[in-house]
Amino acid sequence: MIAAINSEPDQRGSILLVGQDKAGHWLVQAQQGGLEGRFVSRDAAFAFARAERRSIPGATIELAVQPMISAVSFAPPAPDERAA
């Protein structure tokens, strides 16, 4: 059987997820990757998500239902990773 190819573009927009990691930090992540931010408050995270949504056509903001996992390490740099 030959599968039909859908030539219509995907009408679903990007999803910006807002939520907390297990440590309680507020994060904003694009579902497809390429965007991540860490914030001190829920309000700051949603303000960032709303600002980013303006530059991403069709994007929506959703509250994460599970703890998020940061793609970026927030650990302090090791001594050999610091600029001289």
N, CA, C and O atoms as a Maestro MAE file, in Angstrom:
{
 s_m_m2io_version
 :::
 2.0.0
}

f_m_ct {
 s_m_title
 :::
 protein
 m_atom[336] {
  # First column is atom index #
  i_m_mmod_type
  r_m_x_coord
  r_m_y_coord
  r_m_z_coord
  i_m_residue_number
  s_m_chain_name
  s_m_pdb_residue_name
  s_m_pdb_atom_name
  i_m_atomic_number
  :::
  1 25 0.843 -1.181 0.000 1 A "MET " " N  " 7
  2 3 0.000 0.000 0.000 1 A "MET " " CA " 6
  3 2 0.886 1.241 0.000 1 A "MET " " C  " 6
  4 15 1.908 1.285 0.686 1 A "MET " " O  " 8
  5 25 0.496 2.229 -0.759 2 A "ILE " " N  " 7
  6 3 1.253 3.473 -0.847 2 A "ILE " " CA " 6
  7 2 0.596 4.501 0.069 2 A "ILE " " C  " 6
  8 15 -0.613 4.723 0.003 2 A "ILE " " O  " 8
  9 25 1.394 5.117 0.914 3 A "ALA " " N  " 7
  10 3 0.876 6.122 1.840 3 A "ALA " " CA " 6
  11 2 0.684 7.440 1.105 3 A "ALA " " C  " 6
  12 15 1.504 7.818 0.268 3 A "ALA " " O  " 8
  13 25 -0.388 8.126 1.418 4 A "ALA " " N  " 7
  14 3 -0.649 9.432 0.830 4 A "ALA " " CA " 6
  15 2 0.276 10.461 1.468 4 A "ALA " " C  " 6
  16 15 0.558 10.407 2.665 4 A "ALA " " O  " 8
  17 25 0.735 11.382 0.660 5 A "ILE " " N  " 7
  18 3 1.607 12.443 1.154 5 A "ILE " " CA " 6
  19 2 0.758 13.686 1.360 5 A "ILE " " C  " 6
  20 15 0.063 14.132 0.447 5 A "ILE " " O  " 8
  21 25 0.815 14.230 2.535 6 A "ASN " " N  " 7
  22 3 0.063 15.439 2.857 6 A "ASN " " CA " 6
  23 2 0.881 16.639 2.401 6 A "ASN " " C  " 6
  24 15 1.937 16.926 2.965 6 A "ASN " " O  " 8
  25 25 0.396 17.337 1.385 7 A "SER " " N  " 7
  26 3 1.128 18.483 0.867 7 A "SER " " CA " 6
  27 2 0.785 19.777 1.597 7 A "SER " " C  " 6
  28 15 1.393 20.817 1.345 7 A "SER " " O  " 8
  29 25 -0.180 19.711 2.492 8 A "GLU " " N  " 7
  30 3 -0.563 20.887 3.258 8 A "GLU " " CA " 6
  31 2 0.470 21.145 4.357 8 A "GLU " " C  " 6
  32 15 0.901 20.207 5.029 8 A "GLU " " O  " 8
  33 25 0.866 22.387 4.545 9 A "PRO " " N  " 7
  34 3 1.799 22.679 5.637 9 A "PRO " " CA " 6
  35 2 1.138 22.445 6.992 9 A "PRO " " C  " 6
  36 15 -0.084 22.513 7.124 9 A "PRO " " O  " 8
  37 25 1.944 22.175 7.966 10 A "ASP " " N  " 7
  38 3 1.444 21.960 9.328 10 A "ASP " " CA " 6
  39 2 0.926 23.290 9.860 10 A "ASP " " C  " 6
  40 15 1.689 24.246 10.000 10 A "ASP " " O  " 8
  41 25 -0.370 23.352 10.156 11 A "GLN " " N  " 7
  42 3 -0.979 24.589 10.611 11 A "GLN " " CA " 6
  43 2 -0.800 24.826 12.114 11 A "GLN " " C  " 6
  44 15 -1.110 25.905 12.619 11 A "GLN " " O  " 8
  45 25 -0.303 23.820 12.817 12 A "ARG " " N  " 7
  46 3 -0.074 24.014 14.250 12 A "ARG " " CA " 6
  47 2 1.166 24.889 14.425 12 A "ARG " " C  " 6
  48 15 2.188 24.672 13.774 12 A "ARG " " O  " 8
  49 25 1.065 25.854 15.288 13 A "GLY " " N  " 7
  50 3 2.192 26.723 15.541 13 A "GLY " " CA " 6
  51 2 3.118 26.143 16.601 13 A "GLY " " C  " 6
  52 15 2.849 25.083 17.167 13 A "GLY " " O  " 8
  53 25 4.182 26.833 16.852 14 A "SER " " N  " 7
  54 3 5.112 26.430 17.895 14 A "SER " " CA " 6
  55 2 4.453 26.568 19.263 14 A "SER " " C  " 6
  56 15 3.571 27.402 19.468 14 A "SER " " O  " 8
  57 25 4.898 25.740 20.181 15 A "ILE " " N  " 7
  58 3 4.407 25.804 21.555 15 A "ILE " " CA " 6
  59 2 5.551 26.252 22.452 15 A "ILE " " C  " 6
  60 15 6.632 25.663 22.437 15 A "ILE " " O  " 8
  61 25 5.305 27.293 23.228 16 A "LEU " " N  " 7
  62 3 6.248 27.739 24.240 16 A "LEU " " CA " 6
  63 2 5.755 27.193 25.571 16 A "LEU " " C  " 6
  64 15 4.673 27.547 26.039 16 A "LEU " " O  " 8
  65 25 6.552 26.336 26.167 17 A "LEU " " N  " 7
  66 3 6.185 25.739 27.452 17 A "LEU " " CA " 6
  67 2 6.735 26.573 28.594 17 A "LEU " " C  " 6
  68 15 7.902 26.966 28.578 17 A "LEU " " O  " 8
  69 25 5.909 26.840 29.570 18 A "VAL " " N  " 7
  70 3 6.305 27.571 30.775 18 A "VAL " " CA " 6
  71 2 6.067 26.644 31.954 18 A "VAL " " C  " 6
  72 15 4.975 26.095 32.104 18 A "VAL " " O  " 8
  73 25 7.081 26.466 32.789 19 A "GLY " " N  " 7
  74 3 6.926 25.611 33.957 19 A "GLY " " CA " 6
  75 2 8.153 25.659 34.838 19 A "GLY " " C  " 6
  76 15 9.068 26.452 34.618 19 A "GLY " " O  " 8
  77 25 8.157 24.804 35.835 20 A "GLN " " N  " 7
  78 3 9.266 24.757 36.778 20 A "GLN " " CA " 6
  79 2 10.036 23.455 36.641 20 A "GLN " " C  " 6
  80 15 9.483 22.418 36.276 20 A "GLN " " O  " 8
  81 25 11.338 23.535 36.946 21 A "ASP " " N  " 7
  82 3 12.123 22.305 37.030 21 A "ASP " " CA " 6
  83 2 11.986 21.768 38.456 21 A "ASP " " C  " 6
  84 15 11.305 22.366 39.290 21 A "ASP " " O  " 8
  85 25 12.637 20.638 38.726 22 A "LYS " " N  " 7
  86 3 12.501 20.025 40.050 22 A "LYS " " CA " 6
  87 2 13.057 20.902 41.164 22 A "LYS " " C  " 6
  88 15 12.669 20.749 42.323 22 A "LYS " " O  " 8
  89 25 13.963 21.818 40.828 23 A "ALA " " N  " 7
  90 3 14.545 22.712 41.828 23 A "ALA " " CA " 6
  91 2 13.683 23.952 42.063 23 A "ALA " " C  " 6
  92 15 13.986 24.761 42.940 23 A "ALA " " O  " 8
  93 25 12.598 24.106 41.275 24 A "GLY " " N  " 7
  94 3 11.710 25.244 41.456 24 A "GLY " " CA " 6
  95 2 12.020 26.441 40.593 24 A "GLY " " C  " 6
  96 15 11.362 27.472 40.734 24 A "GLY " " O  " 8
  97 25 13.006 26.351 39.694 25 A "HIS " " N  " 7
  98 3 13.309 27.455 38.782 25 A "HIS " " CA " 6
  99 2 12.229 27.508 37.695 25 A "HIS " " C  " 6
  100 15 11.760 26.472 37.223 25 A "HIS " " O  " 8
  101 25 11.850 28.698 37.314 26 A "TRP " " N  " 7
  102 3 10.882 28.865 36.236 26 A "TRP " " CA " 6
  103 2 11.612 28.845 34.905 26 A "TRP " " C  " 6
  104 15 12.612 29.541 34.732 26 A "TRP " " O  " 8
  105 25 11.113 28.045 33.955 27 A "LEU " " N  " 7
  106 3 11.727 27.899 32.639 27 A "LEU " " CA " 6
  107 2 10.718 28.198 31.547 27 A "LEU " " C  " 6
  108 15 9.514 28.009 31.720 27 A "LEU " " O  " 8
  109 25 11.230 28.668 30.421 28 A "VAL " " N  " 7
  110 3 10.458 28.778 29.187 28 A "VAL " " CA " 6
  111 2 11.257 28.035 28.129 28 A "VAL " " C  " 6
  112 15 12.442 28.304 27.934 28 A "VAL " " O  " 8
  113 25 10.612 27.106 27.450 29 A "GLN " " N  " 7
  114 3 11.269 26.336 26.394 29 A "GLN " " CA " 6
  115 2 10.352 26.255 25.182 29 A "GLN " " C  " 6
  116 15 9.139 26.098 25.314 29 A "GLN " " O  " 8
  117 25 10.954 26.367 23.991 30 A "ALA " " N  " 7
  118 3 10.208 26.105 22.765 30 A "ALA " " CA " 6
  119 2 10.134 24.596 22.601 30 A "ALA " " C  " 6
  120 15 11.118 23.889 22.819 30 A "ALA " " O  " 8
  121 25 8.971 24.111 22.218 31 A "GLN " " N  " 7
  122 3 8.777 22.672 22.078 31 A "GLN " " CA " 6
  123 2 9.762 22.065 21.077 31 A "GLN " " C  " 6
  124 15 10.210 20.934 21.267 31 A "GLN " " O  " 8
  125 25 10.101 22.789 20.029 32 A "GLN " " N  " 7
  126 3 11.020 22.276 19.025 32 A "GLN " " CA " 6
  127 2 12.484 22.530 19.380 32 A "GLN " " C  " 6
  128 15 13.376 22.173 18.610 32 A "GLN " " O  " 8
  129 25 12.736 23.136 20.522 33 A "GLY " " N  " 7
  130 3 14.104 23.457 20.925 33 A "GLY " " CA " 6
  131 2 14.529 24.809 20.382 33 A "GLY " " C  " 6
  132 15 13.750 25.498 19.723 33 A "GLY " " O  " 8
  133 25 15.743 25.175 20.659 34 A "GLY " " N  " 7
  134 3 16.282 26.429 20.155 34 A "GLY " " CA " 6
  135 2 15.972 27.647 21.006 34 A "GLY " " C  " 6
  136 15 16.469 28.735 20.714 34 A "GLY " " O  " 8
  137 25 15.171 27.500 22.042 35 A "LEU " " N  " 7
  138 3 14.836 28.626 22.906 35 A "LEU " " CA " 6
  139 2 14.686 28.108 24.322 35 A "LEU " " C  " 6
  140 15 13.951 27.154 24.576 35 A "LEU " " O  " 8
  141 25 15.392 28.750 25.241 36 A "GLU " " N  " 7
  142 3 15.228 28.413 26.647 36 A "GLU " " CA " 6
  143 2 15.611 29.616 27.487 36 A "GLU " " C  " 6
  144 15 16.581 30.313 27.186 36 A "GLU " " O  " 8
  145 25 14.857 29.853 28.524 37 A "GLY " " N  " 7
  146 3 15.165 30.911 29.461 37 A "GLY " " CA " 6
  147 2 14.851 30.450 30.871 37 A "GLY " " C  " 6
  148 15 13.968 29.617 31.080 37 A "GLY " " O  " 8
  149 25 15.571 30.989 31.831 38 A "ARG " " N  " 7
  150 3 15.366 30.663 33.246 38 A "ARG " " CA " 6
  151 2 15.035 31.961 33.981 38 A "ARG " " C  " 6
  152 15 15.678 32.989 33.768 38 A "ARG " " O  " 8
  153 25 14.018 31.899 34.853 39 A "PHE " " N  " 7
  154 3 13.506 33.119 35.466 39 A "PHE " " CA " 6
  155 2 13.278 32.943 36.957 39 A "PHE " " C  " 6
  156 15 13.116 31.826 37.447 39 A "PHE " " O  " 8
  157 25 13.266 34.064 37.674 40 A "VAL " " N  " 7
  158 3 13.108 34.027 39.125 40 A "VAL " " CA " 6
  159 2 11.653 33.941 39.556 40 A "VAL " " C  " 6
  160 15 11.359 33.640 40.713 40 A "VAL " " O  " 8
  161 25 10.730 34.210 38.611 41 A "SER " " N  " 7
  162 3 9.317 34.173 38.984 41 A "SER " " CA " 6
  163 2 8.459 33.692 37.818 41 A "SER " " C  " 6
  164 15 8.869 33.706 36.657 41 A "SER " " O  " 8
  165 25 7.265 33.272 38.177 42 A "ARG " " N  " 7
  166 3 6.286 32.851 37.168 42 A "ARG " " CA " 6
  167 2 5.941 34.027 36.264 42 A "ARG " " C  " 6
  168 15 5.864 33.876 35.044 42 A "ARG " " O  " 8
  169 25 5.732 35.206 36.863 43 A "ASP " " N  " 7
  170 3 5.388 36.391 36.078 43 A "ASP " " CA " 6
  171 2 6.464 36.722 35.058 43 A "ASP " " C  " 6
  172 15 6.156 37.043 33.910 43 A "ASP " " O  " 8
  173 25 7.729 36.647 35.470 44 A "ALA " " N  " 7
  174 3 8.828 36.943 34.548 44 A "ALA " " CA " 6
  175 2 8.875 35.927 33.411 44 A "ALA " " C  " 6
  176 15 9.129 36.294 32.264 44 A "ALA " " O  " 8
  177 25 8.634 34.659 33.717 45 A "ALA " " N  " 7
  178 3 8.646 33.621 32.688 45 A "ALA " " CA " 6
  179 2 7.523 33.856 31.679 45 A "ALA " " C  " 6
  180 15 7.743 33.749 30.473 45 A "ALA " " O  " 8
  181 25 6.325 34.175 32.163 46 A "PHE " " N  " 7
  182 3 5.214 34.410 31.238 46 A "PHE " " CA " 6
  183 2 5.419 35.692 30.434 46 A "PHE " " C  " 6
  184 15 5.033 35.748 29.266 46 A "PHE " " O  " 8
  185 25 6.015 36.720 31.030 47 A "ALA " " N  " 7
  186 3 6.292 37.949 30.287 47 A "ALA " " CA " 6
  187 2 7.260 37.664 29.135 47 A "ALA " " C  " 6
  188 15 7.072 38.163 28.025 47 A "ALA " " O  " 8
  189 25 8.283 36.872 29.398 48 A "PHE " " N  " 7
  190 3 9.237 36.486 28.355 48 A "PHE " " CA " 6
  191 2 8.532 35.675 27.263 48 A "PHE " " C  " 6
  192 15 8.722 35.933 26.075 48 A "PHE " " O  " 8
  193 25 7.722 34.699 27.667 49 A "ALA " " N  " 7
  194 3 7.014 33.860 26.695 49 A "ALA " " CA " 6
  195 2 6.094 34.705 25.808 49 A "ALA " " C  " 6
  196 15 6.028 34.491 24.598 49 A "ALA " " O  " 8
  197 25 5.389 35.660 26.411 50 A "ARG " " N  " 7
  198 3 4.503 36.528 25.620 50 A "ARG " " CA " 6
  199 2 5.311 37.377 24.630 50 A "ARG " " C  " 6
  200 15 4.900 37.552 23.483 50 A "ARG " " O  " 8
  201 25 6.452 37.898 25.072 51 A "ALA " " N  " 7
  202 3 7.295 38.703 24.181 51 A "ALA " " CA " 6
  203 2 7.838 37.858 23.028 51 A "ALA " " C  " 6
  204 15 7.869 38.317 21.886 51 A "ALA " " O  " 8
  205 25 8.260 36.639 23.317 52 A "GLU " " N  " 7
  206 3 8.778 35.753 22.270 52 A "GLU " " CA " 6
  207 2 7.671 35.324 21.309 52 A "GLU " " C  " 6
  208 15 7.911 35.174 20.111 52 A "GLU " " O  " 8
  209 25 6.478 35.128 21.824 53 A "ARG " " N  " 7
  210 3 5.359 34.690 20.984 53 A "ARG " " CA " 6
  211 2 5.082 35.681 19.865 53 A "ARG " " C  " 6
  212 15 4.666 35.295 18.772 53 A "ARG " " O  " 8
  213 25 5.313 36.960 20.139 54 A "ARG " " N  " 7
  214 3 5.070 37.980 19.108 54 A "ARG " " CA " 6
  215 2 5.949 37.781 17.882 54 A "ARG " " C  " 6
  216 15 5.560 38.168 16.780 54 A "ARG " " O  " 8
  217 25 7.129 37.184 18.049 55 A "SER " " N  " 7
  218 3 8.046 37.001 16.917 55 A "SER " " CA " 6
  219 2 7.949 35.605 16.288 55 A "SER " " C  " 6
  220 15 8.685 35.294 15.351 55 A "SER " " O  " 8
  221 25 7.041 34.765 16.802 56 A "ILE " " N  " 7
  222 3 6.873 33.412 16.267 56 A "ILE " " CA " 6
  223 2 5.421 33.271 15.811 56 A "ILE " " C  " 6
  224 15 4.539 33.050 16.641 56 A "ILE " " O  " 8
  225 25 5.157 33.394 14.515 57 A "PRO " " N  " 7
  226 3 3.773 33.316 14.028 57 A "PRO " " CA " 6
  227 2 3.079 32.016 14.454 57 A "PRO " " C  " 6
  228 15 3.635 30.927 14.313 57 A "PRO " " O  " 8
  229 25 1.881 32.148 14.965 58 A "GLY " " N  " 7
  230 3 1.085 30.992 15.349 58 A "GLY " " CA " 6
  231 2 1.481 30.323 16.652 58 A "GLY " " C  " 6
  232 15 0.913 29.289 17.006 58 A "GLY " " O  " 8
  233 25 2.432 30.882 17.367 59 A "ALA " " N  " 7
  234 3 2.892 30.260 18.611 59 A "ALA " " CA " 6
  235 2 1.844 30.388 19.707 59 A "ALA " " C  " 6
  236 15 1.099 31.365 19.773 59 A "ALA " " O  " 8
  237 25 1.808 29.379 20.561 60 A "THR " " N  " 7
  238 3 0.935 29.414 21.731 60 A "THR " " CA " 6
  239 2 1.789 29.185 22.973 60 A "THR " " C  " 6
  240 15 2.902 28.664 22.895 60 A "THR " " O  " 8
  241 25 1.251 29.580 24.107 61 A "ILE " " N  " 7
  242 3 1.930 29.394 25.385 61 A "ILE " " CA " 6
  243 2 1.131 28.383 26.188 61 A "ILE " " C  " 6
  244 15 -0.087 28.504 26.322 61 A "ILE " " O  " 8
  245 25 1.820 27.392 26.717 62 A "GLU " " N  " 7
  246 3 1.165 26.375 27.534 62 A "GLU " " CA " 6
  247 2 1.935 26.189 28.835 62 A "GLU " " C  " 6
  248 15 3.160 26.303 28.874 62 A "GLU " " O  " 8
  249 25 1.198 25.904 29.887 63 A "LEU " " N  " 7
  250 3 1.796 25.614 31.179 63 A "LEU " " CA " 6
  251 2 2.186 24.136 31.214 63 A "LEU " " C  " 6
  252 15 1.356 23.269 30.939 63 A "LEU " " O  " 8
  253 25 3.427 23.849 31.546 64 A "ALA " " N  " 7
  254 3 3.895 22.462 31.619 64 A "ALA " " CA " 6
  255 2 3.183 21.742 32.759 64 A "ALA " " C  " 6
  256 15 2.984 22.311 33.832 64 A "ALA " " O  " 8
  257 25 2.802 20.491 32.523 65 A "VAL " " N  " 7
  258 3 2.088 19.725 33.538 65 A "VAL " " CA " 6
  259 2 3.023 18.844 34.362 65 A "VAL " " C  " 6
  260 15 2.613 18.288 35.381 65 A "VAL " " O  " 8
  261 25 4.259 18.715 33.934 66 A "GLN " " N  " 7
  262 3 5.263 17.945 34.658 66 A "GLN " " CA " 6
  263 2 6.500 18.816 34.830 66 A "GLN " " C  " 6
  264 15 6.682 19.780 34.086 66 A "GLN " " O  " 8
  265 25 7.358 18.490 35.804 67 A "PRO " " N  " 7
  266 3 8.594 19.266 35.939 67 A "PRO " " CA " 6
  267 2 9.390 19.253 34.630 67 A "PRO " " C  " 6
  268 15 9.509 18.224 33.965 67 A "PRO " " O  " 8
  269 25 9.919 20.401 34.288 68 A "MET " " N  " 7
  270 3 10.685 20.530 33.054 68 A "MET " " CA " 6
  271 2 12.140 20.165 33.308 68 A "MET " " C  " 6
  272 15 12.622 20.237 34.439 68 A "MET " " O  " 8
  273 25 12.820 19.779 32.264 69 A "ILE " " N  " 7
  274 3 14.246 19.457 32.337 69 A "ILE " " CA " 6
  275 2 14.979 20.491 31.502 69 A "ILE " " C  " 6
  276 15 14.730 20.621 30.303 69 A "ILE " " O  " 8
  277 25 15.872 21.217 32.128 70 A "SER " " N  " 7
  278 3 16.609 22.263 31.435 70 A "SER " " CA " 6
  279 2 17.604 21.665 30.451 70 A "SER " " C  " 6
  280 15 18.288 20.687 30.752 70 A "SER " " O  " 8
  281 25 17.673 22.270 29.274 71 A "ALA " " N  " 7
  282 3 18.660 21.855 28.282 71 A "ALA " " CA " 6
  283 2 20.000 22.525 28.543 71 A "ALA " " C  " 6
  284 15 21.029 22.093 28.023 71 A "ALA " " O  " 8
  285 25 19.986 23.576 29.345 72 A "VAL " " N  " 7
  286 3 21.192 24.341 29.655 72 A "VAL " " CA " 6
  287 2 21.553 24.121 31.115 72 A "VAL " " C  " 6
  288 15 20.695 24.209 31.994 72 A "VAL " " O  " 8
  289 25 22.804 23.840 31.367 73 A "SER " " N  " 7
  290 3 23.244 23.658 32.748 73 A "SER " " CA " 6
  291 2 23.323 25.017 33.440 73 A "SER " " C  " 6
  292 15 23.841 25.982 32.880 73 A "SER " " O  " 8
  293 25 22.810 25.077 34.644 74 A "PHE " " N  " 7
  294 3 22.889 26.302 35.420 74 A "PHE " " CA " 6
  295 2 23.907 26.185 36.547 74 A "PHE " " C  " 6
  296 15 23.954 27.022 37.449 74 A "PHE " " O  " 8
  297 25 24.713 25.141 36.484 75 A "ALA " " N  " 7
  298 3 25.764 24.964 37.486 75 A "ALA " " CA " 6
  299 2 26.862 26.003 37.244 75 A "ALA " " C  " 6
  300 15 27.107 26.386 36.100 75 A "ALA " " O  " 8
  301 25 27.519 26.460 38.303 76 A "PRO " " N  " 7
  302 3 28.631 27.399 38.110 76 A "PRO " " CA " 6
  303 2 29.717 26.757 37.248 76 A "PRO " " C  " 6
  304 15 29.927 25.546 37.317 76 A "PRO " " O  " 8
  305 25 30.405 27.555 36.441 77 A "PRO " " N  " 7
  306 3 31.460 26.979 35.602 77 A "PRO " " CA " 6
  307 2 32.613 26.447 36.458 77 A "PRO " " C  " 6
  308 15 32.921 26.978 37.525 77 A "PRO " " O  " 8
  309 25 33.223 25.402 35.963 78 A "ALA " " N  " 7
  310 3 34.412 24.857 36.627 78 A "ALA " " CA " 6
  311 2 35.559 25.853 36.464 78 A "ALA " " C  " 6
  312 15 35.543 26.654 35.529 78 A "ALA " " O  " 8
  313 25 36.555 25.820 37.355 79 A "PRO " " N  " 7
  314 3 37.668 26.771 37.261 79 A "PRO " " CA " 6
  315 2 38.345 26.781 35.885 79 A "PRO " " C  " 6
  316 15 38.775 27.834 35.414 79 A "PRO " " O  " 8
  317 25 38.440 25.623 35.246 80 A "ASP " " N  " 7
  318 3 39.103 25.588 33.935 80 A "ASP " " CA " 6
  319 2 38.194 26.050 32.796 80 A "ASP " " C  " 6
  320 15 38.644 26.123 31.652 80 A "ASP " " O  " 8
  321 25 36.933 26.361 33.075 81 A "GLU " " N  " 7
  322 3 36.004 26.843 32.059 81 A "GLU " " CA " 6
  323 2 35.865 28.361 32.080 81 A "GLU " " C  " 6
  324 15 35.203 28.931 31.213 81 A "GLU " " O  " 8
  325 25 36.469 29.014 33.042 82 A "ARG " " N  " 7
  326 3 36.319 30.461 33.183 82 A "ARG " " CA " 6
  327 2 37.306 31.207 32.289 82 A "ARG " " C  " 6
  328 15 38.400 30.726 31.996 82 A "ARG " " O  " 8
  329 25 36.882 32.394 31.869 83 A "ALA " " N  " 7
  330 3 37.751 33.239 31.055 83 A "ALA " " CA " 6
  331 2 38.918 33.731 31.904 83 A "ALA " " C  " 6
  332 15 38.772 33.985 33.099 83 A "ALA " " O  " 8
  333 25 40.043 33.855 31.284 84 A "ALA " " N  " 7
  334 3 41.248 34.311 32.001 84 A "ALA " " CA " 6
  335 2 41.278 35.805 32.142 84 A "ALA " " C  " 6
  336 15 42.219 36.352 32.718 84 A "ALA " " O  " 8
  :::
 }
 m_bond[335] {
  # First column is bond index #
  i_m_from
  i_m_to
  i_m_order
  :::
  1 1 2 1
  2 2 3 1
  3 3 4 2
  4 3 5 1
  5 5 6 1
  6 6 7 1
  7 7 8 2
  8 7 9 1
  9 9 10 1
  10 10 11 1
  11 11 12 2
  12 11 13 1
  13 13 14 1
  14 14 15 1
  15 15 16 2
  16 15 17 1
  17 17 18 1
  18 18 19 1
  19 19 20 2
  20 19 21 1
  21 21 22 1
  22 22 23 1
  23 23 24 2
  24 23 25 1
  25 25 26 1
  26 26 27 1
  27 27 28 2
  28 27 29 1
  29 29 30 1
  30 30 31 1
  31 31 32 2
  32 31 33 1
  33 33 34 1
  34 34 35 1
  35 35 36 2
  36 35 37 1
  37 37 38 1
  38 38 39 1
  39 39 40 2
  40 39 41 1
  41 41 42 1
  42 42 43 1
  43 43 44 2
  44 43 45 1
  45 45 46 1
  46 46 47 1
  47 47 48 2
  48 47 49 1
  49 49 50 1
  50 50 51 1
  51 51 52 2
  52 51 53 1
  53 53 54 1
  54 54 55 1
  55 55 56 2
  56 55 57 1
  57 57 58 1
  58 58 59 1
  59 59 60 2
  60 59 61 1
  61 61 62 1
  62 62 63 1
  63 63 64 2
  64 63 65 1
  65 65 66 1
  66 66 67 1
  67 67 68 2
  68 67 69 1
  69 69 70 1
  70 70 71 1
  71 71 72 2
  72 71 73 1
  73 73 74 1
  74 74 75 1
  75 75 76 2
  76 75 77 1
  77 77 78 1
  78 78 79 1
  79 79 80 2
  80 79 81 1
  81 81 82 1
  82 82 83 1
  83 83 84 2
  84 83 85 1
  85 85 86 1
  86 86 87 1
  87 87 88 2
  88 87 89 1
  89 89 90 1
  90 90 91 1
  91 91 92 2
  92 91 93 1
  93 93 94 1
  94 94 95 1
  95 95 96 2
  96 95 97 1
  97 97 98 1
  98 98 99 1
  99 99 100 2
  100 99 101 1
  101 101 102 1
  102 102 103 1
  103 103 104 2
  104 103 105 1
  105 105 106 1
  106 106 107 1
  107 107 108 2
  108 107 109 1
  109 109 110 1
  110 110 111 1
  111 111 112 2
  112 111 113 1
  113 113 114 1
  114 114 115 1
  115 115 116 2
  116 115 117 1
  117 117 118 1
  118 118 119 1
  119 119 120 2
  120 119 121 1
  121 121 122 1
  122 122 123 1
  123 123 124 2
  124 123 125 1
  125 125 126 1
  126 126 127 1
  127 127 128 2
  128 127 129 1
  129 129 130 1
  130 130 131 1
  131 131 132 2
  132 131 133 1
  133 133 134 1
  134 134 135 1
  135 135 136 2
  136 135 137 1
  137 137 138 1
  138 138 139 1
  139 139 140 2
  140 139 141 1
  141 141 142 1
  142 142 143 1
  143 143 144 2
  144 143 145 1
  145 145 146 1
  146 146 147 1
  147 147 148 2
  148 147 149 1
  149 149 150 1
  150 150 151 1
  151 151 152 2
  152 151 153 1
  153 153 154 1
  154 154 155 1
  155 155 156 2
  156 155 157 1
  157 157 158 1
  158 158 159 1
  159 159 160 2
  160 159 161 1
  161 161 162 1
  162 162 163 1
  163 163 164 2
  164 163 165 1
  165 165 166 1
  166 166 167 1
  167 167 168 2
  168 167 169 1
  169 169 170 1
  170 170 171 1
  171 171 172 2
  172 171 173 1
  173 173 174 1
  174 174 175 1
  175 175 176 2
  176 175 177 1
  177 177 178 1
  178 178 179 1
  179 179 180 2
  180 179 181 1
  181 181 182 1
  182 182 183 1
  183 183 184 2
  184 183 185 1
  185 185 186 1
  186 186 187 1
  187 187 188 2
  188 187 189 1
  189 189 190 1
  190 190 191 1
  191 191 192 2
  192 191 193 1
  193 193 194 1
  194 194 195 1
  195 195 196 2
  196 195 197 1
  197 197 198 1
  198 198 199 1
  199 199 200 2
  200 199 201 1
  201 201 202 1
  202 202 203 1
  203 203 204 2
  204 203 205 1
  205 205 206 1
  206 206 207 1
  207 207 208 2
  208 207 209 1
  209 209 210 1
  210 210 211 1
  211 211 212 2
  212 211 213 1
  213 213 214 1
  214 214 215 1
  215 215 216 2
  216 215 217 1
  217 217 218 1
  218 218 219 1
  219 219 220 2
  220 219 221 1
  221 221 222 1
  222 222 223 1
  223 223 224 2
  224 223 225 1
  225 225 226 1
  226 226 227 1
  227 227 228 2
  228 227 229 1
  229 229 230 1
  230 230 231 1
  231 231 232 2
  232 231 233 1
  233 233 234 1
  234 234 235 1
  235 235 236 2
  236 235 237 1
  237 237 238 1
  238 238 239 1
  239 239 240 2
  240 239 241 1
  241 241 242 1
  242 242 243 1
  243 243 244 2
  244 243 245 1
  245 245 246 1
  246 246 247 1
  247 247 248 2
  248 247 249 1
  249 249 250 1
  250 250 251 1
  251 251 252 2
  252 251 253 1
  253 253 254 1
  254 254 255 1
  255 255 256 2
  256 255 257 1
  257 257 258 1
  258 258 259 1
  259 259 260 2
  260 259 261 1
  261 261 262 1
  262 262 263 1
  263 263 264 2
  264 263 265 1
  265 265 266 1
  266 266 267 1
  267 267 268 2
  268 267 269 1
  269 269 270 1
  270 270 271 1
  271 271 272 2
  272 271 273 1
  273 273 274 1
  274 274 275 1
  275 275 276 2
  276 275 277 1
  277 277 278 1
  278 278 279 1
  279 279 280 2
  280 279 281 1
  281 281 282 1
  282 282 283 1
  283 283 284 2
  284 283 285 1
  285 285 286 1
  286 286 287 1
  287 287 288 2
  288 287 289 1
  289 289 290 1
  290 290 291 1
  291 291 292 2
  292 291 293 1
  293 293 294 1
  294 294 295 1
  295 295 296 2
  296 295 297 1
  297 297 298 1
  298 298 299 1
  299 299 300 2
  300 299 301 1
  301 301 302 1
  302 302 303 1
  303 303 304 2
  304 303 305 1
  305 305 306 1
  306 306 307 1
  307 307 308 2
  308 307 309 1
  309 309 310 1
  310 310 311 1
  311 311 312 2
  312 311 313 1
  313 313 314 1
  314 314 315 1
  315 315 316 2
  316 315 317 1
  317 317 318 1
  318 318 319 1
  319 319 320 2
  320 319 321 1
  321 321 322 1
  322 322 323 1
  323 323 324 2
  324 323 325 1
  325 325 326 1
  326 326 327 1
  327 327 328 2
  328 327 329 1
  329 329 330 1
  330 330 331 1
  331 331 332 2
  332 331 333 1
  333 333 334 1
  334 334 335 1
  335 335 336 2
  :::
 }
}
